[in-house]
Amino acid sequence: MPRSARKRIARWIGIGLLAAWAIVGAWNVVKPMPRGVVVDGAWSALHEGDVQFLRDITAADGYGHPIIDQQIFDAAFRMIAAAQHFVVLDMFLFNEHRGANAAAPVHRPLAAELTRLLIDKRRADSHFRVLFITDPINDVYGGEPSPELETLRAAGVEVVVTDLDRLRDSNPAYSALWRLAIGWWARGGPGDWPNPFDAGANRVSLGAWARLANFKANHRKLLVADGADGVLHGLVTSANPHDASSQHSNVALAIRGPVLGPLLASELAIARFSGWKGAALAVPERAASATANGAAEGAPASSGAAGRIRIVTEEAIADAVVERLQSAAAGDAIDIAMFYLADRGVLRALRDAAERGAAVRVLLDPNKDAFGREKDGIPNRPVASELVAGSEGAIRLRWYRTHGEQFHVKLVAVRGRDGYWLTLGSANLTRRNLRDYNLEANVVVETQRESALELAVLQWFDGLWTNRAPAGVEYTAEFGAYADPTQLHYWGYRFMEATGLSAF
């Protein structure tokens, strides 16, 4: 064959491979989410006692000794213990991994505590159903079996590891190559590569690292159970039952009522597309309708209600946050406490709200601590500088003082002239968390002003913001402590956010 013909063939093969890479990449960015997963829930009436704000706070005294005040998993464990017939959990991190410093002590062995509790529930009642949905990060993407998950399976717990390939690709340049050429050989099991999550663990295969590089997750953190009162009880949180995370600061809402129905249905949809073939759960009759006693979309809460509540997941979280920020004006006050803040739509809405006269306070993690590893402050530090400079100081910003742990909170609150609005859950305010890539779950609540929920959240936020603490304890630092106006880091963050080549 003439050399020119070989060149033409090679050129057309190259063009074909590039076209396949582009088509696969583009399709998996926009393809429909799996059926039944995304929730943009209708409003349900909120009555007194239907929600409770919970928080975990970690700080340090003047000598660097940790001061820890936790509520979330104590409440979660009580909820599981009180469940009658079933509990469904969806937890992103559930393991004993300790990060870069394998010998570092942990505050609380949460993975073992939760494992024992679920096994005890099964032993006490062999008909009690436990459906545990989690992310493949816990078995290091097939690189090392999870002892916690194996123990649960042996006790009759229905364990489901989420099939992430069914989700969209937030990192399409790499993930298209993964789908075309890497995934078929990227096997798990032991190997010669270090465990990315625990320096003291067994080494893993290159395939585990190759799967990790897709940067996608079932990032939800929640549970739903049937209570003795015949209704659903649940917890939506930013906290993981993960030993190395047990010292993080987090928030949660404990919830009761039919609003949890759509969330439960969404969890069952995740389980089914990931291969679960279990029988239907015995959902209490009073909880079967998600809108029973609820308010219609856009309507005020029903008579006698303290407000209204709904569940949102994935991009519905972004829609809810941006819509509320866009309606904020002079006389309104916006409080944001966040582990990662990077989404461009949210940032524009924040700046616009400040321009209209809304008072904006933002409390961020400095992005310096990650399980024994030191981070470079991206995205929060360049984003913080952009917000403060772009608003000419109208947006006030402080940093949480971390000491190896993380300020892992994901909360947005708006105190309006006529009411109070709050959302919290698993979702950071980033492209990956808000734009239908990760699986995420939040709860949105509206109440009248001066409600018990507003006062609880405001007391917590103000206490951190103003350092109202025991003598010698400072929760937060001024903006200048971690400000980073360098253009290199700013455009680095913008590139990573836009392409998905990042862990946030």
C-alpha positions, 0 to 999 in steps of 0.5 A: 500500500502506498505511503500516502494511502497509509497516511490517509487511513491513519488520519481517518482512524485518528479523526474517527477516534477523536469523534468517538471521544467527543461524542461519548464525552458530550452525551455523558455530560447531558444524558438524562439522569436515571429514572426516579432519582431527581427530586424537586419535591412539592411543599408539605406543611411543617408543624411544630416539632417536625424539624430539629436543627442539629450541629457538630462543632469542633474548635480549639482552646488557647493551647490547641486542645480540641473542644468538641460538641456533637449532636448529629450521630447521637440523634441518627443512632436514636432514630435507627434504634426507634425504627419499627420495620425498616431503615434506609441509609445512604452514606457517602463515606463509611469506613475506618480510613484515616488519611495520610496519617494512618496512626492519627487518633480519631475522635469517634469510631463512627463506622464501627458504632453504626455497624454494631447498631445495625447488626443489633437491630437485625439480631433483635428482629430478623424481619427488620429491613436495613437497606444501606446504599453507599459509594464505591469509594468505601471499597477504594473503587474495587481496590480493597474490600470494605470490612464494614460492608462485608460485616453488614452483608453477613448480618443480612443487611441489604448493601448496595454500592452505587453504580456510578457509570449510570451517572453523568460525567463531570470530568468528560475529557477523562471519563469519555476515555474511561468509557471507551478504552480504560474501564474494560481493563481497569480491574480492582483488587490488590496491586502496587499503588498506594491506597489513596485514602489510608496510608497504612492500608494495603496497596491497590491496583492501578484500576482503582486509581483509574476509576477514582479519576472520574471524580464522581460520587453518590455524595448523599448523607441521609437516613429514612426510617418508620417511627413508632408514631406511624410516620416517616422519620429522617435525617438529612445532613452534611456528616459522614459515619467515617472515622477520619471525619468524626471531628468535622463540624457539620449540620443536619435536620432531623425531620418527621412527616410525609415530606420524606416520601419522595426522598425514600422513593429516590433512594429506592430508585438509586438502589434499583439502578445499581442492581438491588432486587429487594422486595418493597418496604412496608411504608406506613400508611400515613407516610405513603402519600408525600403530599398528605396534609401538605401545601400545594406548590407556591401556596402558603402553609396550611392552617395551623402549620408552622411553615412548609418543607420540601426535599430537593436533590441534584440540580433542583438544589441549585434552582432553589438556592439561586431563586431565593438569592435572586429574590433577596433585597434590602432588608434581607439577610443572607448567611452561608456556611460552606465547605466548598463555594465555587458555582458561578451561578450562585456567586453571581446571585450572591453579588447581585443580592449584595448590590440590591442591599441584602446583608450577606455573611459568608463563613467558609472552610479555608480548604487547608486540611484534608485527612492529614494532607495540606491543601492549597486553599482552592476553591474557597480562597480565590472565590472569597477574594473575588466576592469581597473585591467584586462587592467592594466589601459589601459581602462580609466573609470570615474563615472557620479556624480548622485544626486538622479537621474540616468545617464540612457544613453546607447551609444557606439561610435567608432571613427575609422581612416576611419569613425565614428560608433555609436549605442544608444537606450534602451539597456544596455550592459547586458545579459538581454538586449542583449540576446533576453530576453527583447524587446530592440531597438537601431539605428546604424549609420556610417558616415565619420569622422568629421560629424555633428553627430560625432562632436555633440556626441563628444562635449557632451561626452568630456564635461562630461568626462573633466568636461568642465562646468560652474564654480563649476559644476562637471559632473564626478568623477575619477575611485577611487571614486566608485571603488569596488574590493571586491570579494564578490560583483564581484562574486555576480554580476557574479551569478546574471548576469548568472542566471537572478536573478537580476534587470539588 
